[in-house]
């Protein structure tokens, strides 16, 4: 029932248990469980949006780091360490 990969075992176990409890309560409904974490689709617009968002974030981060190191050096110079 389970493949050797542990990520597949839990959804199968949840499916078996939930359907067992539904049968015990005399229900005709059934549950299906998938082990895929995300919907896989090729959406190039979304990939481009995420890429440029992360690029912008990294550029802002890179612009803010050198002054941080410079201030540390100035503080060291002031206390003559």
N, C-alpha and C positions, 0 to 999 in steps of 0.2 A: 504493500500500500504506500509506503514511503520510499522515496529515493534516498540514497546515502547522504544527500545534502540536508543539513538540519533546517535550512530555511523553508524547505518544502514539507517537512513533517508537521509543523504546527498547524498550517491551514487545513491539512488533511484530517488531523485530529479534531480540530474545531468543527469541521464539516460532519464528521462521523458522530460526534457527541450531540451537536445541535439537531441533526436529523433523528437521532435516537430519542431525544427528549420530545421532539415533535410527534413521533410515532406513539410514544407513551401517553401523550395527551390527546390521542385520537384525532390528530390533525392530518389533513391531506396535503398540506403545504410542504415544500422541500426547500432547503437552503443550498446555495452553491457558493463555494469559497474559492477564490483565485489566489495564487501565490505571487503573481506579478505585482510589483510594488507601484509601478507607474504605467500610465498608458503610453505606449511607444508609438510615436508618430513623427514623421519627418516634417517639422514645421520650421522652415528656414527663417521666416520673419521673427519667430520667437528666439531662435538661436542668435540671430544678429542683434536683437534687442538686449539679450542677456550679455552677449560679448561686449557691446559698447557700454552697457551699464557697469560691468565689472572693470572695463578699461578706464572709464571715467573715475571710478572709485580708487583704482590703483594710482592714477595720475595725481589725484588730490592727496592721497596718502603719501606718495613720493615727494610732493611739493612741501608737505608739512614736516617731514622727518629731518632734513638738514638744519632748519632753525633750532630744532630740539637739541641736536648735537652741538651746535654753535653756542647755545645758551649754557650748556653744561661746561664747555671749555671756558667761557667767560666767567662763570662762577668759580671754576678752579683757579683762574688767573687772579680773581679778586681776593680769594683767601690764601693765595700764594702757596698752593699745594704742589 
